[in-house]
Amino acid sequence: NGGYLLAPSLTHAKSAAILRAGHLSAKSPQARGPLAVNLSSARVRIARDLIEGLRNGQPLGALLGYRLQRALSDRGLHDYLHALRLQFPLVANQLAATKVEGVPIESIEADNVVDGEKLLKALRDADAAAFARTLIQSPSAADVQTVVAEIRALFDATDALADLALAERVHQAVR
């Protein structure tokens, strides 16, 4: 039993029913499932923030990097920021502020933000805690846990964006 669906309109109910049917048909005990869509208000808010940034011309890597840097900075983990910027720099000429004509790209790489997309690709199958311990010398266990939590939050943000995009595509198809 998939439970009940409450929706503000018949079109929304149809969209939700299609998403739920897809989830139930692809569900397995080992994995969460490719169609496990979570549209909680917090996740939709995060996804909409990312979409707004993309509409304003920011690359996804920069938007994710801003989120990570803000979270680490708010927790006083500035040492990690420099290490992450060195490992995952946002490459120049992707933002208008870093476009310089006639200068090799390698010499003007932006070091003002972490490329969150590169970070997530690098850590997709890696151990985030082991990675966080290598960023600075003698990190505390609490700092490592905080960095890992923020990296997981980035994975969750991209998942929220994918969930919202999937739900919107289904809803538009139903309409």
VEXZA-59752 format. One line per 10 residues: number of its first residue (from 1); their letters; for each residue x, y, z of N, C-alpha, C. Coordinates in steps of 0.001 Angstrom, whole numbers, plus 500000, padded with zeros to 6 digits. Each point is the difference from the previous one (the first is absolute). Layout:
N
NUM	a	X:Y:Z:X:Y:Z:X:Y:Z; ...
***
This chain:
175
1	nggyllapsl	500844:498829:500000:499156:501171:500000:500891:501238:500000; 499828:500846:499031:500796:501213:499891:499462:501141:500830; 498863:499832:500652:499443:501071:500814:499080:500892:499198; 499612:501095:500617:499088:500942:499372:500772:501171:499425; 499393:500623:498994:500569:501208:499411:499029:501152:500213; 500515:501080:500504:499206:501216:500125:500604:501018:499041; 499171:500595:499167:500507:500947:499008:498988:501126:499824; 500496:501183:499643:499092:501141:499848:499150:499961:498730; 500365:499165:499027:499202:499912:498778:500107:498591:499430; 499144:499714:499031:500027:498696:499361:501310:499796:499230
11	thaksaailr	500507:501048:499387:501265:499902:499259:501151:499681:500944; 500020:500654:501163:501037:499704:500991:499876:498563:500503; 498782:499539:500199:499780:498632:500469:500482:498989:498961; 499734:500272:498725:500480:499111:498940:501527:499974:499975; 500608:501153:500114:501473:500077:500005:500570:499199:501167; 499421:500185:501166:500470:499280:501188:499781:498503:499849; 498884:499606:499408:499717:498574:499809:501013:499366:499043; 500379:500710:498955:500994:499482:499053:501357:499864:500690; 500390:501008:500768:501273:499930:500719:499998:498861:501011; 498899:499832:500717:499922:498923:500991:500017:498638:499323
21	aghlsakspq	499284:499852:498887:499994:498721:499276:501405:499665:499507; 500721:500990:499509:501382:499772:499569:500878:499583:501155; 499825:500657:501135:500798:499670:501191:499710:498577:500473; 498727:499644:500079:499637:498669:500488:500460:498896:499048; 500004:500286:498693:500416:498971:499046:501515:499819:499972; 500753:501047:500337:501469:499929:499972:500600:499786:501378; 499177:499855:501020:500468:499872:501386:500708:498669:500225; 501106:500061:500717:500709:498767:500351:500461:500109:501449; 500162:498866:500685:500432:500055:501399:501429:500503:500172; 500842:499831:498961:501405:500391:500119:500218:501498:499805
31	argplavnls	499217:500618:499144:500241:501405:499653:498754:500833:500241; 500231:501290:500094:498915:500947:500211:499088:500049:498785; 500533:499732:498839:499205:499992:498784:500211:501247:499179; 500025:499824:498690:500261:501148:499129:498853:501012:499970; 498807:499585:500344:498858:500917:499946:499476:500366:501382; 500852:499930:501000:499614:500415:501348:500106:501520:500068; 498902:500667:499743:499965:501460:499938:499575:500555:501350; 500799:500911:500535:499698:500641:501274:499815:501486:499722; 498771:500472:500087:499698:501402:499736:499580:500722:501276; 500760:499786:501063:499717:500731:501236:500277:501480:499761
41	sarvriardl	499409:500836:500807:500125:501444:499784:501451:500472:500083; 500779:499435:500902:501406:500413:500131:500791:499629:498744; 499773:498810:499470:500730:499572:498796:499561:500805:498782; 498734:500299:499892:499523:500807:498868:500575:501407:500088; 500095:500543:501196:500581:501333:500183:501463:500020:499555; 500759:498971:500359:501403:499902:499585:500094:499897:498479; 499172:499143:499410:500018:499817:498548:499615:501291:499283; 499015:500702:500514:499597:501265:499368:501096:501047:500099; 500726:500018:501112:501136:500912:500125:501060:499697:498936; 500273:498720:499792:500973:499612:498977:499507:500375:498601
51	ieglrngqpl	498722:499768:499733:499432:500350:498697:500074:501502:499761; 499717:500778:501020:500079:501458:499873:501422:500436:499661; 500987:499402:500652:501388:500318:499692:500372:499611:498577; 499525:498843:499544:500261:499568:498620:499363:500963:499007; 498786:500450:500289:499335:500976:499126:500758:501320:499940; 500685:500336:501078:500769:501246:500043:501384:499849:499383; 500289:498833:499418:501249:499818:499278:501149:499398:500781; 499756:499577:501229:501058:499380:500795:500109:498522:499638; 501213:499462:499911:500126:498556:499771:499637:499220:501268; 499537:498773:499817:499595:499174:501139:501160:499786:500963
61	gallgyrlqr	501205:499814:499484:501171:499804:500857:500218:501162:500947; 499819:501218:499500:500172:501186:500845:498899:500076:501050; 498767:499709:499617:498891:500063:500956:500184:498994:501131; 500432:498795:499649:500259:498995:501034:501190:500406:500856; 501022:500574:499364:501168:500469:500737:499644:501109:500980; 499143:500921:499570:499558:501070:500904:499301:499414:501223; 499136:499014:499768:499269:499371:501112:500968:499355:500985; 500978:499260:499465:500972:499321:500855:500851:501008:500756; 500488:501002:499308:500847:501001:500646:499246:500751:501081; 498766:500342:499740:499207:500724:500995:499795:499149:501251
71	alsdrglhdy	499680:498732:499778:499764:499099:501135:501269:499812:500824; 501132:499794:499344:501250:499800:500737:500454:501291:500673; 499808:501111:499317:500377:501289:500573:499164:500328:501233; 498705:499710:499934:499115:500248:501148:500391:499166:501215; 500653:498881:499762:500434:499123:501091:501459:500228:500387; 500625:501020:499405:501369:500356:500355:501065:499064:499446; 499703:499276:498949:500950:499050:499426:500696:500596:498769; 500645:501139:500196:500631:500733:498898:501208:499270:499429; 500682:499192:500808:501165:499261:499504:499603:499028:498888; 498829:499433:500103:499531:499058:498991:499688:500714:498688
81	lhalrlqfpl	499554:501240:500083:499634:500741:498792:501184:500147:499066; 501136:500412:500534:501184:500193:499160:500422:498686:499357; 499989:498922:500759:500396:498692:499468:499040:499544:498897; 498717:500226:500199:499016:499615:498989:500125:500857:498744; 500273:501289:500176:500186:500882:498842:501212:499594:499176; 501047:499535:500658:501189:499556:499277:499736:498710:499230; 499240:499080:500587:499732:498720:499355:498926:500077:498935; 499003:500849:500210:498866:500076:499083:499715:501456:499625; 500915:500641:499270:499767:501401:499641:498951:500112:498900; 499264:501072:500039:499074:500299:498914:500848:500531:498859
91	vanqlaatkv	499953:499360:498865:500877:500362:498886:499586:501348:499427; 500986:500788:499659:499771:501331:499461:499246:499946:498674; 499449:501130:499614:499238:500211:498770:498632:499327:500027; 499584:499462:501123:498639:499510:500118:499101:501094:500567; 500582:500904:500741:499260:501136:500538:500473:501261:499293; 499093:500946:499774:500370:501232:499320:501103:500742:500757; 500015:499902:501329:500984:500715:500813:501418:499465:499806; 500150:498782:499453:501337:499435:499830:500435:499959:498537; 499212:500596:499097:500380:500012:498590:501062:501064:499761; 501130:499557:499489:501090:500906:499664:500509:499590:498632
101	egvpiesiea	499948:500905:499044:500431:499692:498638:501520:499950:499900; 500516:499024:499249:501420:499921:499714:500868:499425:501103; 499413:499559:501113:500771:499445:501113:499660:498515:500100; 501009:499127:500137:499705:498568:500109:499080:499709:501191; 499061:499111:499765:499015:499665:501034:500678:499511:501271; 501067:499214:499858:500660:499424:501171:500518:501077:500955; 500315:501168:499458:500569:501046:500855:498950:500829:500718; 498732:499849:499634:498965:500822:500640:498894:499163:500619; 500301:498757:500372:498971:499177:500626:499450:500697:501238; 498703:499968:500086:499353:500653:501142:500240:499171:501253
111	dnvvdgekll	500503:500628:501038:500183:499283:501255:499056:500536:501061; 498998:500738:499546:499086:500606:500949:498842:499090:500389; 499839:498865:499320:498898:499101:500338:500396:498570:499652; 499505:499088:500789:500196:498570:499755:499049:499590:498877; 500470:499185:499079:499122:499439:498981:499303:498788:500613; 498801:500213:500474:499257:498954:500694:499671:498813:499120; 499818:500244:498715:499683:498908:499088:501203:499055:499847; 501194:500559:499868:501212:499172:499926:500205:499235:501308; 499744:500661:501106:500136:499350:501307:499084:498791:500106; 498743:500162:499606:499047:498894:500098:500353:498861:499048
121	kalrdadaaa	500483:500338:498801:500414:498952:499059:501182:499215:500563; 500928:500698:500631:501179:499336:500566:499635:499115:501184; 498972:500401:500748:499633:499256:501214:498798:499078:499814; 499540:499849:498777:498798:499191:499752:500121:498611:500636; 501125:499331:499790:500178:498648:500539:501096:499940:501058; 500447:501136:500480:501101:500038:500968:499472:500135:501424; 500887:499786:500940:499677:500157:501413:500204:501475:500369; 498911:500704:500257:500076:501429:500288:500774:500290:501280; 499900:499132:500988:500714:500223:501262:501507:499871:499787; 500423:499017:499236:501432:499841:499715:500509:501200:499206
131	fartliqsps	499193:500473:499061:500379:501175:499223:500130:501226:500906; 499043:500219:500888:500014:501177:500886:501215:499984:500920; 500439:498805:500430:501170:499914:500870:501291:500377:499285; 500014:499920:498661:501217:500331:499249:500105:501479:499657; 498957:500760:500238:500003:501402:499577:500943:500872:500826; 500015:499813:501300:500878:500804:500856:500744:499069:500954; 501036:500532:500611:500758:499198:500954:499272:499956:501339; 499967:498853:500593:499424:499761:501328:498584:500548:500154; 499065:499551:499166:498630:500480:500166:499333:499331:501205; 499116:500717:500646:499260:499397:501118:498882:499131:499435
141	aadvqtvvae	499572:499041:500769:498935:499091:499563:498698:500770:499754; 499740:500996:500818:498778:500799:499831:500045:500792:498694; 501172:500547:499668:500135:500744:498747:499794:499090:498800; 500576:498808:500067:499850:499042:498905:498531:499634:499825; 499297:499775:501107:498575:499671:499918:499207:501146:499387; 500357:501228:500337:499311:501163:499449:500231:500107:498505; 501242:499818:499567:500314:500069:498569:499256:498903:499247; 499988:498797:500546:499291:498887:499363:498505:500307:499916; 499434:500554:501054:498575:500348:499986:499694:501039:498927; 500882:500963:499836:499773:501030:498986:500169:499451:498586
151	iralfdatda	500919:499058:499819:500149:499360:498686:498754:499167:499696; 499489:499312:501001:498752:499242:499812:498840:500938:499683; 500001:501179:500604:498958:500989:499710:500071:500439:498536; 501204:500074:499442:500135:500337:498578:499433:498886:499126; 500299:498744:500354:499416:498885:499256:498477:500065:500080; 499479:500322:501174:498564:500105:500185:499416:501152:499173; 500730:501102:499900:499534:501147:499208:499882:499631:498524; 500983:499263:499476:499916:499593:498592:498888:498974:499803; 499787:499144:500997:498901:499043:499926:498657:500728:500040; 499896:501025:500823:498767:500793:500069:499729:500672:498660
161	ladlalaerv	501045:500506:499365:499857:500629:498690:499506:498978:498971; 500567:498804:500019:499569:498945:499078:498557:499577:500280; 499634:499875:501273:498632:499622:500355:498998:501043:499515; 500322:501265:500207:499087:501058:499568:499876:500030:498482; 501115:499816:499300:499964:499989:498539:499162:498829:499486; 500160:498822:500601:499220:498837:499591:498512:500230:500251; 499668:500493:501167:498592:500243:500330:499396:501044:499060; 500761:501018:499674:499492:501036:499083:499794:499438:498596; 500937:499164:499543:499845:499398:498659:498758:499101:499955; 499796:499203:501037:498813:499137:500041:498747:500853:500026
171	hqavr	499997:501026:500806:498812:500858:500109:499687:500685:498664; 501039:500483:499310:499759:500640:498703:499487:498993:498959; 500503:498772:500073:499520:498975:499077:498541:499664:500273; 499615:499966:501266:498612:499712:500365:499083:501128:499522; 500474:501217:500127:499180:501152:499578:499797:499953:498512
***
